Amino acid sequence: MGYIQDARENHVKKKVEEALRSKMKQKALKECDRYTAKYAECAAGKTLSLVWSCRRQAKELNDCLHQFTNDSVLEEMKKEYMLKQAKGSSRIQTA
């Protein structure tokens, strides 16, 4: 019963979830900008060799992005959204 109750409490409309995912991705890219720049610098002028030449930078970027774009982060954002809904605020704020 606890699982069903949690699912109901965290249920949001598809459009809201898409907006929350978009916000989550934007935040991740902002937070991981340093790693993005390092990867882009490594990738400059490379084609196929990019795969093995920039493996370390790609892993660092992916690890950073994963910290900010995973299911637990999304669930936390849904909870925050639902709390704001309960308090009467219906707008998703972008920060």
C-alpha positions in Angstrom: 0.0 0.0 0.0 2.9 2.4 0.7 4.2 2.1 -2.9 0.8 2.9 -4.4 0.4 5.9 -2.1 3.8 7.2 -3.0 3.0 6.8 -6.7 -0.2 8.8 -6.3 1.5 11.5 -4.4 4.3 11.9 -7.0 2.0 11.6 -10.1 2.2 14.6 -12.3 0.8 15.3 -15.8 3.0 14.3 -18.8 3.6 17.9 -19.8 4.6 18.8 -16.3 7.0 15.9 -16.2 8.5 16.9 -19.6 9.0 20.5 -18.3 10.6 19.2 -15.1 12.9 16.9 -17.2 13.9 19.9 -19.3 14.6 22.0 -16.2 16.7 19.1 -14.8 18.7 18.9 -18.0 19.3 22.6 -18.1 20.6 22.6 -14.6 22.8 19.6 -15.3 24.4 21.3 -18.3 24.9 24.5 -16.3 26.5 22.6 -13.3 28.7 20.5 -15.7 29.8 23.3 -17.9 33.5 22.9 -16.9 33.4 19.2 -18.1 31.6 20.2 -21.3 34.3 22.7 -22.1 37.1 20.1 -21.4 35.4 17.6 -23.7 34.8 20.2 -26.4 38.5 21.2 -26.2 39.6 17.6 -26.5 37.2 17.0 -29.4 38.3 20.0 -31.4 39.7 18.9 -34.8 39.1 15.2 -34.2 36.8 12.8 -36.0 36.9 9.1 -35.4 39.8 9.3 -33.0 37.6 11.3 -30.7 36.2 8.0 -29.3 39.4 6.9 -27.7 41.3 10.2 -27.4 38.6 11.9 -25.3 37.4 8.8 -23.4 38.5 10.3 -20.0 36.8 13.6 -20.6 33.6 11.9 -21.9 33.5 9.8 -18.8 33.9 12.8 -16.5 31.2 14.7 -18.4 28.8 11.7 -18.2 29.5 11.1 -14.5 28.8 14.8 -13.8 25.6 14.9 -15.9 24.3 11.7 -14.2 24.6 13.4 -10.8 22.0 15.9 -11.9 19.9 13.8 -14.3 18.7 10.6 -12.6 15.4 9.2 -11.4 15.9 10.3 -7.8 16.5 13.9 -8.8 13.4 13.8 -11.0 11.3 12.4 -8.2 12.6 15.1 -5.8 11.6 17.7 -8.4 8.1 16.1 -8.7 7.7 16.3 -4.9 8.7 19.9 -4.8 6.3 20.7 -7.7 3.4 18.8 -5.9 4.2 20.8 -2.7 4.0 24.0 -4.6 0.7 22.9 -6.2 -0.7 22.2 -2.8 0.3 25.7 -1.6 -1.4 27.2 -4.7 1.6 28.0 -6.9 0.9 26.4 -10.3 4.0 27.7 -12.2 7.2 25.8 -12.7 10.0 28.3 -12.0 13.2 28.2 -14.0 16.3 29.1 -12.2 
